[in-house]
Amino acid sequence: MDFDPNRLKYDANGLIPAIAQEAETGEVLMMAWMNAEAVARTLETGRVTYWSRSRQSFWIKGETSGHVQELVEMRIDCDSDCLLLLIRQTGPACHTNRRSCFYRAVREGAEIEIMAPMAASD
């Protein structure tokens, strides 16, 4: 059976959450939103494409930063309302220049930073 992105369950805004996970290590890098066209573009090109809610436009990860996400495999959860993107990440995934967007933790009731920004490469 061929996959049809329109069969996924999108929210009222036509979006579905997509979690990006490093394929080799299992490290969770980020979460962003996709619509049906972003899903289709990602599958067609192998370059992860999200829908930017703030810009109301497509966002090909790494297009301007060079921090590309190459799709290894797309997985669909049991309810078809969330995606897991197994990817190969080049450089930081987070716009704060960190490897992961999940760089803060709550420990003993306090929010702490557990990951520093990556050093700029020459």
Backbone torsions as a table, in degrees:
resi	resn	phi	psi	omega
1	MET	NA	130.3	177.4
2	ASP	-74.0	144.2	179.5
3	PHE	-81.1	134.4	177.2
4	ASP	-121.9	112.4	-179.8
5	PRO	-55.5	-24.6	-179.6
6	ASN	-70.6	-13.2	178.7
7	ARG	-82.7	-10.3	176.4
8	LEU	-70.3	160.3	179.2
9	LYS	-97.9	110.5	-179.8
10	TYR	-98.5	157.6	177.6
11	ASP	-76.6	-174.6	-176.8
12	ALA	-61.5	-21.7	178.3
13	ASN	-94.0	6.5	179.9
14	GLY	77.6	24.7	-175.8
15	LEU	-118.8	154.5	177.1
16	ILE	-132.9	137.8	177.5
17	PRO	-70.9	141.8	179.1
18	ALA	-130.2	121.5	-179.8
19	ILE	-99.3	125.4	178.4
20	ALA	-95.6	125.5	-177.9
21	GLN	-128.3	131.7	176.8
22	GLU	-61.2	123.2	-173.8
23	ALA	-62.3	-39.8	-175.1
24	GLU	-79.7	-36.7	-173.9
25	THR	-103.2	-19.4	-176.1
26	GLY	82.8	1.5	-179.2
27	GLU	-65.5	128.0	176.5
28	VAL	-80.4	123.7	-172.9
29	LEU	-102.4	-41.3	-176.1
30	MET	-167.5	170.3	173.0
31	MET	-133.4	136.7	176.8
32	ALA	-147.9	-176.8	-175.1
33	TRP	-112.2	148.0	175.2
34	MET	-132.4	150.9	167.5
35	ASN	-110.6	-179.5	-175.3
36	ALA	-59.8	-38.6	-179.6
37	GLU	-69.6	-37.9	176.9
38	ALA	-63.3	-40.0	176.2
39	VAL	-60.3	-48.8	-179.0
40	ALA	-62.2	-44.4	179.2
41	ARG	-61.7	-41.1	179.2
42	THR	-61.6	-46.2	-179.8
43	LEU	-66.7	-35.4	-179.4
44	GLU	-71.4	-40.2	-171.7
45	THR	-100.1	-24.5	-174.0
46	GLY	80.6	-4.4	175.0
47	ARG	-100.3	126.6	-175.1
48	VAL	-68.8	127.2	180.0
49	THR	-120.3	126.4	178.7
50	TYR	-110.8	172.5	171.9
51	TRP	-107.8	120.1	179.3
52	SER	-84.4	114.9	179.5
53	ARG	-68.6	-35.6	-177.8
54	SER	-72.3	-38.7	-179.3
55	ARG	-93.3	-12.3	-176.6
56	GLN	53.9	48.5	179.9
57	SER	-155.0	166.7	177.8
58	PHE	-72.3	147.7	-177.9
59	TRP	-133.4	105.1	176.7
60	ILE	-85.5	112.9	-174.5
61	LYS	-57.6	123.2	177.8
62	GLY	92.5	-2.2	-177.2
63	GLU	-59.5	-39.5	178.9
64	THR	-104.8	-30.8	-175.8
65	SER	-87.6	-23.6	-173.1
66	GLY	84.3	-0.2	-179.5
67	HIS	-90.6	71.5	-170.0
68	VAL	-72.9	144.8	170.0
69	GLN	-113.7	116.3	177.5
70	GLU	-98.9	123.9	-178.0
71	LEU	-72.3	128.6	172.9
72	VAL	-98.4	-46.4	-179.6
73	GLU	-159.3	142.3	174.4
74	MET	-107.0	129.7	178.0
75	ARG	-118.4	148.2	-177.5
76	ILE	-116.4	133.1	-179.9
77	ASP	-73.2	174.0	-173.2
78	CYS	-61.8	-28.3	-179.5
79	ASP	-96.3	0.0	-178.0
80	SER	61.1	28.0	-178.7
81	ASP	-122.0	15.9	176.3
82	CYS	-156.4	143.0	-180.0
83	LEU	-114.0	146.5	170.2
84	LEU	-116.7	119.5	-179.3
85	LEU	-103.6	111.7	173.7
86	LEU	-84.7	121.1	-169.9
87	ILE	-132.1	167.1	164.6
88	ARG	-110.5	117.2	-176.6
89	GLN	-97.8	130.7	171.5
90	THR	-101.7	120.0	179.9
91	GLY	72.6	-165.5	-178.7
92	PRO	-70.0	148.3	176.5
93	ALA	-90.3	-27.1	-174.2
94	CYS	-91.8	145.9	178.6
95	HIS	-67.7	-10.3	176.0
96	THR	-86.4	7.1	-179.8
97	ASN	71.4	26.7	175.3
98	ARG	-103.1	155.4	178.6
99	ARG	-57.6	-39.9	-177.3
100	SER	-130.4	149.4	174.4
101	CYS	-72.8	-15.8	-178.2
102	PHE	-94.7	68.6	-174.8
103	TYR	-105.4	7.2	176.2
104	ARG	-123.2	148.5	179.1
105	ALA	-136.3	156.7	172.1
106	VAL	-104.8	114.7	-179.1
107	ARG	-130.3	127.0	-178.9
108	GLU	52.3	39.3	175.6
109	GLY	81.2	2.2	-179.7
110	ALA	-118.5	144.5	174.7
111	GLU	-86.5	125.0	-179.4
112	ILE	-129.6	154.9	176.2
113	GLU	-88.5	126.7	-177.4
114	ILE	-112.3	1.1	-177.8
115	MET	-149.1	126.3	178.3
116	ALA	-85.6	159.2	173.9
117	PRO	-60.2	150.9	178.0
118	MET	-74.5	149.5	177.7
119	ALA	-67.5	143.0	177.2
120	ALA	-67.9	139.4	179.1
121	SER	-97.5	146.2	-180.0
122	ASP	-87.2	NA	NA
